[in-house]
Amino acid sequence: MSQSNPIEIQKNLAGVDYPVSKQQLIDKARDNGAGDDVLELLEKLPDRQYDGPNAVSAEVSKA
């Protein structure tokens, strides 16, 4: 799997109204037309609430 960069992830999460759950992030990315690599990366995130884009980026960088 190619590693998606945080900018690409955030583009696919445009319009997210934080705080959101992991599943809401996945659903929004899918609605925004995210590719399989982005969706797979989001699936690997911990199942918790995310309070903003920085929280998502921090977890993505650990994945």
CHARMM-style PDB file with segment names, atoms N, HN, CA, C and O in Angstrom:
ATOM      1  N   MET     1       0.840  -1.179   0.000  1.00  0.00      PROA
ATOM      2  CA  MET     1       0.000   0.000   0.000  1.00  0.00      PROA
ATOM      3  C   MET     1       0.880   1.234   0.000  1.00  0.00      PROA
ATOM      4  O   MET     1       1.846   1.314   0.759  1.00  0.00      PROA
ATOM      5  N   SER     2       0.555   2.182  -0.833  1.00  0.00      PROA
ATOM      6  HN  SER     2      -0.229   2.118  -1.450  1.00  0.00      PROA
ATOM      7  CA  SER     2       1.319   3.424  -0.836  1.00  0.00      PROA
ATOM      8  C   SER     2       0.908   4.266   0.365  1.00  0.00      PROA
ATOM      9  O   SER     2      -0.259   4.290   0.753  1.00  0.00      PROA
ATOM     10  N   GLN     3       1.871   4.945   0.936  1.00  0.00      PROA
ATOM     11  HN  GLN     3       2.820   4.925   0.621  1.00  0.00      PROA
ATOM     12  CA  GLN     3       1.615   5.781   2.117  1.00  0.00      PROA
ATOM     13  C   GLN     3       1.004   7.098   1.667  1.00  0.00      PROA
ATOM     14  O   GLN     3       1.622   7.836   0.899  1.00  0.00      PROA
ATOM     15  N   SER     4      -0.197   7.400   2.134  1.00  0.00      PROA
ATOM     16  HN  SER     4      -0.699   6.801   2.757  1.00  0.00      PROA
ATOM     17  CA  SER     4      -0.832   8.678   1.811  1.00  0.00      PROA
ATOM     18  C   SER     4      -0.257   9.752   2.716  1.00  0.00      PROA
ATOM     19  O   SER     4      -0.018   9.516   3.900  1.00  0.00      PROA
ATOM     20  N   ASN     5      -0.040  10.917   2.162  1.00  0.00      PROA
ATOM     21  HN  ASN     5      -0.234  11.109   1.200  1.00  0.00      PROA
ATOM     22  CA  ASN     5       0.491  11.989   2.989  1.00  0.00      PROA
ATOM     23  C   ASN     5      -0.646  12.723   3.696  1.00  0.00      PROA
ATOM     24  O   ASN     5      -1.794  12.663   3.255  1.00  0.00      PROA
ATOM     25  N   PRO     6      -0.331  13.414   4.787  1.00  0.00      PROA
ATOM     26  CA  PRO     6      -1.375  14.095   5.563  1.00  0.00      PROA
ATOM     27  C   PRO     6      -2.189  15.104   4.759  1.00  0.00      PROA
ATOM     28  O   PRO     6      -3.378  15.286   5.022  1.00  0.00      PROA
ATOM     29  N   ILE     7      -1.568  15.757   3.786  1.00  0.00      PROA
ATOM     30  HN  ILE     7      -0.603  15.609   3.572  1.00  0.00      PROA
ATOM     31  CA  ILE     7      -2.308  16.717   2.961  1.00  0.00      PROA
ATOM     32  C   ILE     7      -3.373  15.996   2.146  1.00  0.00      PROA
ATOM     33  O   ILE     7      -4.503  16.470   2.029  1.00  0.00      PROA
ATOM     34  N   GLU     8      -3.008  14.856   1.586  1.00  0.00      PROA
ATOM     35  HN  GLU     8      -2.090  14.472   1.681  1.00  0.00      PROA
ATOM     36  CA  GLU     8      -3.967  14.061   0.811  1.00  0.00      PROA
ATOM     37  C   GLU     8      -5.126  13.606   1.705  1.00  0.00      PROA
ATOM     38  O   GLU     8      -6.288  13.650   1.301  1.00  0.00      PROA
ATOM     39  N   ILE     9      -4.796  13.172   2.916  1.00  0.00      PROA
ATOM     40  HN  ILE     9      -3.852  13.137   3.245  1.00  0.00      PROA
ATOM     41  CA  ILE     9      -5.838  12.744   3.862  1.00  0.00      PROA
ATOM     42  C   ILE     9      -6.786  13.913   4.136  1.00  0.00      PROA
ATOM     43  O   ILE     9      -8.005  13.753   4.065  1.00  0.00      PROA
ATOM     44  N   GLN    10      -6.236  15.080   4.447  1.00  0.00      PROA
ATOM     45  HN  GLN    10      -5.246  15.210   4.505  1.00  0.00      PROA
ATOM     46  CA  GLN    10      -7.078  16.228   4.782  1.00  0.00      PROA
ATOM     47  C   GLN    10      -7.941  16.671   3.598  1.00  0.00      PROA
ATOM     48  O   GLN    10      -9.072  17.114   3.794  1.00  0.00      PROA
ATOM     49  N   LYS    11      -7.424  16.557   2.383  1.00  0.00      PROA
ATOM     50  HN  LYS    11      -6.505  16.197   2.224  1.00  0.00      PROA
ATOM     51  CA  LYS    11      -8.241  16.876   1.199  1.00  0.00      PROA
ATOM     52  C   LYS    11      -9.467  15.975   1.148  1.00  0.00      PROA
ATOM     53  O   LYS    11     -10.562  16.413   0.796  1.00  0.00      PROA
ATOM     54  N   ASN    12      -9.267  14.719   1.502  1.00  0.00      PROA
ATOM     55  HN  ASN    12      -8.378  14.364   1.789  1.00  0.00      PROA
ATOM     56  CA  ASN    12     -10.369  13.756   1.468  1.00  0.00      PROA
ATOM     57  C   ASN    12     -11.323  13.910   2.642  1.00  0.00      PROA
ATOM     58  O   ASN    12     -12.400  13.314   2.649  1.00  0.00      PROA
ATOM     59  N   LEU    13     -10.940  14.699   3.629  1.00  0.00      PROA
ATOM     60  HN  LEU    13     -10.065  15.183   3.624  1.00  0.00      PROA
ATOM     61  CA  LEU    13     -11.798  14.947   4.786  1.00  0.00      PROA
ATOM     62  C   LEU    13     -12.409  16.346   4.766  1.00  0.00      PROA
ATOM     63  O   LEU    13     -12.907  16.824   5.785  1.00  0.00      PROA
ATOM     64  N   ALA    14     -12.373  16.999   3.611  1.00  0.00      PROA
ATOM     65  HN  ALA    14     -11.969  16.611   2.782  1.00  0.00      PROA
ATOM     66  CA  ALA    14     -12.942  18.339   3.487  1.00  0.00      PROA
ATOM     67  C   ALA    14     -14.408  18.328   3.909  1.00  0.00      PROA
ATOM     68  O   ALA    14     -15.185  17.471   3.488  1.00  0.00      PROA
ATOM     69  N   GLY    15     -14.768  19.292   4.744  1.00  0.00      PROA
ATOM     70  HN  GLY    15     -14.137  19.988   5.086  1.00  0.00      PROA
ATOM     71  CA  GLY    15     -16.154  19.421   5.171  1.00  0.00      PROA
ATOM     72  C   GLY    15     -16.497  18.678   6.449  1.00  0.00      PROA
ATOM     73  O   GLY    15     -17.652  18.689   6.876  1.00  0.00      PROA
ATOM     74  N   VAL    16     -15.510  18.028   7.074  1.00  0.00      PROA
ATOM     75  HN  VAL    16     -14.571  18.019   6.728  1.00  0.00      PROA
ATOM     76  CA  VAL    16     -15.776  17.327   8.328  1.00  0.00      PROA
ATOM     77  C   VAL    16     -16.080  18.348   9.416  1.00  0.00      PROA
ATOM     78  O   VAL    16     -15.383  19.354   9.549  1.00  0.00      PROA
ATOM     79  N   ASP    17     -17.118  18.082  10.185  1.00  0.00      PROA
ATOM     80  HN  ASP    17     -17.684  17.264  10.077  1.00  0.00      PROA
ATOM     81  CA  ASP    17     -17.509  18.943  11.298  1.00  0.00      PROA
ATOM     82  C   ASP    17     -17.073  18.259  12.592  1.00  0.00      PROA
ATOM     83  O   ASP    17     -17.780  17.406  13.130  1.00  0.00      PROA
ATOM     84  N   TYR    18     -15.890  18.651  13.082  1.00  0.00      PROA
ATOM     85  HN  TYR    18     -15.316  19.343  12.645  1.00  0.00      PROA
ATOM     86  CA  TYR    18     -15.310  18.032  14.273  1.00  0.00      PROA
ATOM     87  C   TYR    18     -16.065  18.472  15.520  1.00  0.00      PROA
ATOM     88  O   TYR    18     -16.641  19.560  15.533  1.00  0.00      PROA
ATOM     89  N   PRO    19     -16.077  17.646  16.576  1.00  0.00      PROA
ATOM     90  CA  PRO    19     -15.446  16.331  16.719  1.00  0.00      PROA
ATOM     91  C   PRO    19     -16.240  15.250  15.993  1.00  0.00      PROA
ATOM     92  O   PRO    19     -17.458  15.336  15.834  1.00  0.00      PROA
ATOM     93  N   VAL    20     -15.502  14.233  15.560  1.00  0.00      PROA
ATOM     94  HN  VAL    20     -14.513  14.164  15.689  1.00  0.00      PROA
ATOM     95  CA  VAL    20     -16.106  13.119  14.823  1.00  0.00      PROA
ATOM     96  C   VAL    20     -15.507  11.796  15.278  1.00  0.00      PROA
ATOM     97  O   VAL    20     -14.426  11.749  15.865  1.00  0.00      PROA
ATOM     98  N   SER    21     -16.230  10.732  14.994  1.00  0.00      PROA
ATOM     99  HN  SER    21     -17.108  10.769  14.518  1.00  0.00      PROA
ATOM    100  CA  SER    21     -15.735   9.387  15.277  1.00  0.00      PROA
ATOM    101  C   SER    21     -14.907   8.886  14.100  1.00  0.00      PROA
ATOM    102  O   SER    21     -14.932   9.464  13.013  1.00  0.00      PROA
ATOM    103  N   LYS    22     -14.191   7.827  14.331  1.00  0.00      PROA
ATOM    104  HN  LYS    22     -14.171   7.358  15.214  1.00  0.00      PROA
ATOM    105  CA  LYS    22     -13.429   7.183  13.259  1.00  0.00      PROA
ATOM    106  C   LYS    22     -14.352   6.837  12.087  1.00  0.00      PROA
ATOM    107  O   LYS    22     -14.011   7.085  10.931  1.00  0.00      PROA
ATOM    108  N   GLN    23     -15.522   6.265  12.390  1.00  0.00      PROA
ATOM    109  HN  GLN    23     -15.799   6.064  13.329  1.00  0.00      PROA
ATOM    110  CA  GLN    23     -16.438   5.865  11.322  1.00  0.00      PROA
ATOM    111  C   GLN    23     -16.933   7.067  10.534  1.00  0.00      PROA
ATOM    112  O   GLN    23     -17.110   6.974   9.319  1.00  0.00      PROA
ATOM    113  N   GLN    24     -17.159   8.187  11.198  1.00  0.00      PROA
ATOM    114  HN  GLN    24     -17.016   8.263  12.185  1.00  0.00      PROA
ATOM    115  CA  GLN    24     -17.587   9.401  10.491  1.00  0.00      PROA
ATOM    116  C   GLN    24     -16.486   9.904   9.557  1.00  0.00      PROA
ATOM    117  O   GLN    24     -16.772  10.398   8.467  1.00  0.00      PROA
ATOM    118  N   LEU    25     -15.217   9.777   9.986  1.00  0.00      PROA
ATOM    119  HN  LEU    25     -14.984   9.376  10.872  1.00  0.00      PROA
ATOM    120  CA  LEU    25     -14.102  10.147   9.111  1.00  0.00      PROA
ATOM    121  C   LEU    25     -14.101   9.282   7.857  1.00  0.00      PROA
ATOM    122  O   LEU    25     -13.951   9.785   6.744  1.00  0.00      PROA
ATOM    123  N   ILE    26     -14.267   7.986   8.046  1.00  0.00      PROA
ATOM    124  HN  ILE    26     -14.389   7.577   8.950  1.00  0.00      PROA
ATOM    125  CA  ILE    26     -14.273   7.053   6.922  1.00  0.00      PROA
ATOM    126  C   ILE    26     -15.431   7.360   5.978  1.00  0.00      PROA
ATOM    127  O   ILE    26     -15.262   7.387   4.759  1.00  0.00      PROA
ATOM    128  N   ASP    27     -16.609   7.591   6.557  1.00  0.00      PROA
ATOM    129  HN  ASP    27     -16.747   7.569   7.547  1.00  0.00      PROA
ATOM    130  CA  ASP    27     -17.790   7.880   5.734  1.00  0.00      PROA
ATOM    131  C   ASP    27     -17.603   9.164   4.927  1.00  0.00      PROA
ATOM    132  O   ASP    27     -17.962   9.218   3.751  1.00  0.00      PROA
ATOM    133  N   LYS    28     -17.039  10.199   5.557  1.00  0.00      PROA
ATOM    134  HN  LYS    28     -16.747  10.156   6.513  1.00  0.00      PROA
ATOM    135  CA  LYS    28     -16.835  11.479   4.865  1.00  0.00      PROA
ATOM    136  C   LYS    28     -15.801  11.327   3.752  1.00  0.00      PROA
ATOM    137  O   LYS    28     -15.979  11.848   2.651  1.00  0.00      PROA
ATOM    138  N   ALA    29     -14.726  10.614   4.050  1.00  0.00      PROA
ATOM    139  HN  ALA    29     -14.581  10.191   4.944  1.00  0.00      PROA
ATOM    140  CA  ALA    29     -13.702  10.390   3.027  1.00  0.00      PROA
ATOM    141  C   ALA    29     -14.300   9.644   1.835  1.00  0.00      PROA
ATOM    142  O   ALA    29     -14.027   9.985   0.684  1.00  0.00      PROA
ATOM    143  N   ARG    30     -15.108   8.634   2.110  1.00  0.00      PROA
ATOM    144  HN  ARG    30     -15.330   8.357   3.044  1.00  0.00      PROA
ATOM    145  CA  ARG    30     -15.763   7.876   1.035  1.00  0.00      PROA
ATOM    146  C   ARG    30     -16.679   8.793   0.229  1.00  0.00      PROA
ATOM    147  O   ARG    30     -16.675   8.753  -1.001  1.00  0.00      PROA
ATOM    148  N   ASP    31     -17.465   9.619   0.923  1.00  0.00      PROA
ATOM    149  HN  ASP    31     -17.469   9.652   1.922  1.00  0.00      PROA
ATOM    150  CA  ASP    31     -18.357  10.570   0.234  1.00  0.00      PROA
ATOM    151  C   ASP    31     -17.575  11.547  -0.642  1.00  0.00      PROA
ATOM    152  O   ASP    31     -18.060  11.983  -1.685  1.00  0.00      PROA
ATOM    153  N   ASN    32     -16.349  11.887  -0.204  1.00  0.00      PROA
ATOM    154  HN  ASN    32     -15.955  11.532   0.644  1.00  0.00      PROA
ATOM    155  CA  ASN    32     -15.506  12.823  -0.950  1.00  0.00      PROA
ATOM    156  C   ASN    32     -14.693  12.144  -2.049  1.00  0.00      PROA
ATOM    157  O   ASN    32     -13.888  12.793  -2.718  1.00  0.00      PROA
ATOM    158  N   GLY    33     -14.899  10.844  -2.237  1.00  0.00      PROA
ATOM    159  HN  GLY    33     -15.552  10.317  -1.694  1.00  0.00      PROA
ATOM    160  CA  GLY    33     -14.234  10.142  -3.329  1.00  0.00      PROA
ATOM    161  C   GLY    33     -12.821   9.683  -3.022  1.00  0.00      PROA
ATOM    162  O   GLY    33     -12.003   9.540  -3.931  1.00  0.00      PROA
ATOM    163  N   ALA    34     -12.527   9.450  -1.752  1.00  0.00      PROA
ATOM    164  HN  ALA    34     -13.192   9.566  -1.014  1.00  0.00      PROA
ATOM    165  CA  ALA    34     -11.180   9.000  -1.364  1.00  0.00      PROA
ATOM    166  C   ALA    34     -10.845   7.663  -2.015  1.00  0.00      PROA
ATOM    167  O   ALA    34     -11.711   6.815  -2.230  1.00  0.00      PROA
ATOM    168  N   GLY    35      -9.562   7.504  -2.321  1.00  0.00      PROA
ATOM    169  HN  GLY    35      -8.858   8.193  -2.146  1.00  0.00      PROA
ATOM    170  CA  GLY    35      -9.083   6.253  -2.889  1.00  0.00      PROA
ATOM    171  C   GLY    35      -8.949   5.171  -1.827  1.00  0.00      PROA
ATOM    172  O   GLY    35      -9.036   5.442  -0.629  1.00  0.00      PROA
ATOM    173  N   ASP    36      -8.740   3.958  -2.278  1.00  0.00      PROA
ATOM    174  HN  ASP    36      -8.670   3.737  -3.251  1.00  0.00      PROA
ATOM    175  CA  ASP    36      -8.614   2.819  -1.367  1.00  0.00      PROA
ATOM    176  C   ASP    36      -7.475   2.994  -0.375  1.00  0.00      PROA
ATOM    177  O   ASP    36      -7.590   2.579   0.778  1.00  0.00      PROA
ATOM    178  N   ASP    37      -6.362   3.613  -0.814  1.00  0.00      PROA
ATOM    179  HN  ASP    37      -6.269   3.950  -1.751  1.00  0.00      PROA
ATOM    180  CA  ASP    37      -5.221   3.774   0.089  1.00  0.00      PROA
ATOM    181  C   ASP    37      -5.582   4.673   1.273  1.00  0.00      PROA
ATOM    182  O   ASP    37      -5.181   4.400   2.404  1.00  0.00      PROA
ATOM    183  N   VAL    38      -6.329   5.734   1.017  1.00  0.00      PROA
ATOM    184  HN  VAL    38      -6.655   5.955   0.098  1.00  0.00      PROA
ATOM    185  CA  VAL    38      -6.755   6.635   2.093  1.00  0.00      PROA
ATOM    186  C   VAL    38      -7.741   5.924   3.011  1.00  0.00      PROA
ATOM    187  O   VAL    38      -7.625   6.011   4.234  1.00  0.00      PROA
ATOM    188  N   LEU    39      -8.704   5.227   2.432  1.00  0.00      PROA
ATOM    189  HN  LEU    39      -8.797   5.157   1.438  1.00  0.00      PROA
ATOM    190  CA  LEU    39      -9.698   4.522   3.244  1.00  0.00      PROA
ATOM    191  C   LEU    39      -9.053   3.442   4.108  1.00  0.00      PROA
ATOM    192  O   LEU    39      -9.433   3.268   5.266  1.00  0.00      PROA
ATOM    193  N   GLU    40      -8.086   2.720   3.558  1.00  0.00      PROA
ATOM    194  HN  GLU    40      -7.777   2.862   2.618  1.00  0.00      PROA
ATOM    195  CA  GLU    40      -7.393   1.684   4.334  1.00  0.00      PROA
ATOM    196  C   GLU    40      -6.633   2.307   5.496  1.00  0.00      PROA
ATOM    197  O   GLU    40      -6.613   1.747   6.592  1.00  0.00      PROA
ATOM    198  N   LEU    41      -6.019   3.440   5.273  1.00  0.00      PROA
ATOM    199  HN  LEU    41      -6.036   3.895   4.382  1.00  0.00      PROA
ATOM    200  CA  LEU    41      -5.287   4.112   6.335  1.00  0.00      PROA
ATOM    201  C   LEU    41      -6.236   4.581   7.434  1.00  0.00      PROA
ATOM    202  O   LEU    41      -5.939   4.422   8.618  1.00  0.00      PROA
ATOM    203  N   LEU    42      -7.368   5.153   7.053  1.00  0.00      PROA
ATOM    204  HN  LEU    42      -7.609   5.282   6.091  1.00  0.00      PROA
ATOM    205  CA  LEU    42      -8.342   5.590   8.053  1.00  0.00      PROA
ATOM    206  C   LEU    42      -8.899   4.414   8.845  1.00  0.00      PROA
ATOM    207  O   LEU    42      -9.179   4.544  10.037  1.00  0.00      PROA
ATOM    208  N   GLU    43      -9.062   3.271   8.191  1.00  0.00      PROA
ATOM    209  HN  GLU    43      -8.835   3.165   7.223  1.00  0.00      PROA
ATOM    210  CA  GLU    43      -9.554   2.066   8.877  1.00  0.00      PROA
ATOM    211  C   GLU    43      -8.604   1.628   9.988  1.00  0.00      PROA
ATOM    212  O   GLU    43      -9.036   1.020  10.968  1.00  0.00      PROA
ATOM    213  N   LYS    44      -7.320   1.931   9.846  1.00  0.00      PROA
ATOM    214  HN  LYS    44      -6.969   2.425   9.051  1.00  0.00      PROA
ATOM    215  CA  LYS    44      -6.316   1.519  10.827  1.00  0.00      PROA
ATOM    216  C   LYS    44      -6.246   2.454  12.037  1.00  0.00      PROA
ATOM    217  O   LYS    44      -5.592   2.126  13.027  1.00  0.00      PROA
ATOM    218  N   LEU    45      -6.904   3.603  11.972  1.00  0.00      PROA
ATOM    219  HN  LEU    45      -7.435   3.869  11.168  1.00  0.00      PROA
ATOM    220  CA  LEU    45      -6.865   4.550  13.087  1.00  0.00      PROA
ATOM    221  C   LEU    45      -7.571   3.977  14.310  1.00  0.00      PROA
ATOM    222  O   LEU    45      -8.478   3.156  14.177  1.00  0.00      PROA
ATOM    223  N   PRO    46      -7.158   4.407  15.502  1.00  0.00      PROA
ATOM    224  CA  PRO    46      -7.870   3.981  16.716  1.00  0.00      PROA
ATOM    225  C   PRO    46      -9.326   4.436  16.677  1.00  0.00      PROA
ATOM    226  O   PRO    46      -9.640   5.505  16.154  1.00  0.00      PROA
ATOM    227  N   ASP    47     -10.200   3.622  17.231  1.00  0.00      PROA
ATOM    228  HN  ASP    47      -9.946   2.753  17.657  1.00  0.00      PROA
ATOM    229  CA  ASP    47     -11.631   3.919  17.249  1.00  0.00      PROA
ATOM    230  C   ASP    47     -11.924   4.862  18.415  1.00  0.00      PROA
ATOM    231  O   ASP    47     -12.170   4.426  19.540  1.00  0.00      PROA
ATOM    232  N   ARG    48     -11.893   6.163  18.123  1.00  0.00      PROA
ATOM    233  HN  ARG    48     -11.693   6.518  17.210  1.00  0.00      PROA
ATOM    234  CA  ARG    48     -12.121   7.181  19.153  1.00  0.00      PROA
ATOM    235  C   ARG    48     -12.652   8.443  18.498  1.00  0.00      PROA
ATOM    236  O   ARG    48     -12.804   8.499  17.278  1.00  0.00      PROA
ATOM    237  N   GLN    49     -12.935   9.455  19.305  1.00  0.00      PROA
ATOM    238  HN  GLN    49     -12.811   9.409  20.297  1.00  0.00      PROA
ATOM    239  CA  GLN    49     -13.345  10.757  18.794  1.00  0.00      PROA
ATOM    240  C   GLN    49     -12.107  11.555  18.387  1.00  0.00      PROA
ATOM    241  O   GLN    49     -11.082  11.503  19.067  1.00  0.00      PROA
ATOM    242  N   TYR    50     -12.199  12.281  17.297  1.00  0.00      PROA
ATOM    243  HN  TYR    50     -13.032  12.324  16.745  1.00  0.00      PROA
ATOM    244  CA  TYR    50     -11.131  13.153  16.814  1.00  0.00      PROA
ATOM    245  C   TYR    50     -11.651  14.582  16.879  1.00  0.00      PROA
ATOM    246  O   TYR    50     -12.706  14.900  16.329  1.00  0.00      PROA
ATOM    247  N   ASP    51     -10.884  15.450  17.567  1.00  0.00      PROA
ATOM    248  HN  ASP    51     -10.027  15.192  18.014  1.00  0.00      PROA
ATOM    249  CA  ASP    51     -11.366  16.811  17.801  1.00  0.00      PROA
ATOM    250  C   ASP    51     -10.920  17.821  16.751  1.00  0.00      PROA
ATOM    251  O   ASP    51     -11.292  18.992  16.829  1.00  0.00      PROA
ATOM    252  N   GLY    52     -10.145  17.397  15.788  1.00  0.00      PROA
ATOM    253  HN  GLY    52      -9.843  16.446  15.725  1.00  0.00      PROA
ATOM    254  CA  GLY    52      -9.736  18.305  14.727  1.00  0.00      PROA
ATOM    255  C   GLY    52      -8.766  17.639  13.768  1.00  0.00      PROA
ATOM    256  O   GLY    52      -8.332  16.510  13.999  1.00  0.00      PROA
ATOM    257  N   PRO    53      -8.424  18.343  12.681  1.00  0.00      PROA
ATOM    258  CA  PRO    53      -7.522  17.787  11.679  1.00  0.00      PROA
ATOM    259  C   PRO    53      -6.154  17.409  12.242  1.00  0.00      PROA
ATOM    260  O   PRO    53      -5.543  16.440  11.791  1.00  0.00      PROA
ATOM    261  N   ASN    54      -5.671  18.172  13.226  1.00  0.00      PROA
ATOM    262  HN  ASN    54      -6.167  18.959  13.593  1.00  0.00      PROA
ATOM    263  CA  ASN    54      -4.364  17.855  13.800  1.00  0.00      PROA
ATOM    264  C   ASN    54      -4.374  16.508  14.511  1.00  0.00      PROA
ATOM    265  O   ASN    54      -3.389  15.772  14.466  1.00  0.00      PROA
ATOM    266  N   ALA    55      -5.478  16.185  15.163  1.00  0.00      PROA
ATOM    267  HN  ALA    55      -6.279  16.783  15.199  1.00  0.00      PROA
ATOM    268  CA  ALA    55      -5.594  14.891  15.851  1.00  0.00      PROA
ATOM    269  C   ALA    55      -5.564  13.760  14.828  1.00  0.00      PROA
ATOM    270  O   ALA    55      -4.944  12.724  15.066  1.00  0.00      PROA
ATOM    271  N   VAL    56      -6.228  13.953  13.695  1.00  0.00      PROA
ATOM    272  HN  VAL    56      -6.731  14.795  13.501  1.00  0.00      PROA
ATOM    273  CA  VAL    56      -6.221  12.943  12.641  1.00  0.00      PROA
ATOM    274  C   VAL    56      -4.809  12.793  12.075  1.00  0.00      PROA
ATOM    275  O   VAL    56      -4.312  11.677  11.921  1.00  0.00      PROA
ATOM    276  N   SER    57      -4.171  13.915  11.769  1.00  0.00      PROA
ATOM    277  HN  SER    57      -4.574  14.821  11.894  1.00  0.00      PROA
ATOM    278  CA  SER    57      -2.830  13.874  11.216  1.00  0.00      PROA
ATOM    279  C   SER    57      -1.832  13.197  12.162  1.00  0.00      PROA
ATOM    280  O   SER    57      -0.952  12.458  11.721  1.00  0.00      PROA
ATOM    281  N   ALA    58      -1.976  13.455  13.456  1.00  0.00      PROA
ATOM    282  HN  ALA    58      -2.691  14.055  13.814  1.00  0.00      PROA
ATOM    283  CA  ALA    58      -1.082  12.844  14.441  1.00  0.00      PROA
ATOM    284  C   ALA    58      -1.220  11.321  14.426  1.00  0.00      PROA
ATOM    285  O   ALA    58      -0.222  10.603  14.487  1.00  0.00      PROA
ATOM    286  N   GLU    59      -2.452  10.834  14.344  1.00  0.00      PROA
ATOM    287  HN  GLU    59      -3.263  11.417  14.294  1.00  0.00      PROA
ATOM    288  CA  GLU    59      -2.656   9.379  14.318  1.00  0.00      PROA
ATOM    289  C   GLU    59      -2.218   8.780  12.986  1.00  0.00      PROA
ATOM    290  O   GLU    59      -1.665   7.680  12.957  1.00  0.00      PROA
ATOM    291  N   VAL    60      -2.453   9.479  11.903  1.00  0.00      PROA
ATOM    292  HN  VAL    60      -2.902  10.372  11.927  1.00  0.00      PROA
ATOM    293  CA  VAL    60      -2.038   8.997  10.580  1.00  0.00      PROA
ATOM    294  C   VAL    60      -0.515   8.832  10.536  1.00  0.00      PROA
ATOM    295  O   VAL    60      -0.002   7.880   9.948  1.00  0.00      PROA
ATOM    296  N   SER    61       0.193   9.760  11.160  1.00  0.00      PROA
ATOM    297  HN  SER    61      -0.224  10.533  11.638  1.00  0.00      PROA
ATOM    298  CA  SER    61       1.650   9.687  11.131  1.00  0.00      PROA
ATOM    299  C   SER    61       2.173   8.485  11.922  1.00  0.00      PROA
ATOM    300  O   SER    61       3.297   8.040  11.691  1.00  0.00      PROA
ATOM    301  N   LYS    62       1.378   7.959  12.847  1.00  0.00      PROA
ATOM    302  HN  LYS    62       0.465   8.321  13.035  1.00  0.00      PROA
ATOM    303  CA  LYS    62       1.755   6.775  13.624  1.00  0.00      PROA
ATOM    304  C   LYS    62       1.445   5.495  12.876  1.00  0.00      PROA
ATOM    305  O   LYS    62       2.066   4.461  13.122  1.00  0.00      PROA
ATOM    306  N   ALA    63       0.485   5.558  11.963  1.00  0.00      PROA
ATOM    307  HN  ALA    63      -0.019   6.397  11.763  1.00  0.00      PROA
ATOM    308  CA  ALA    63       0.003   4.344  11.281  1.00  0.00      PROA
ATOM    309  C   ALA    63       1.037   3.771  10.321  1.00  0.00      PROA
ATOM    310  OT1 ALA    63       0.783   2.755   9.674  1.00  0.00      PROA
TER     311      ALA     63
END
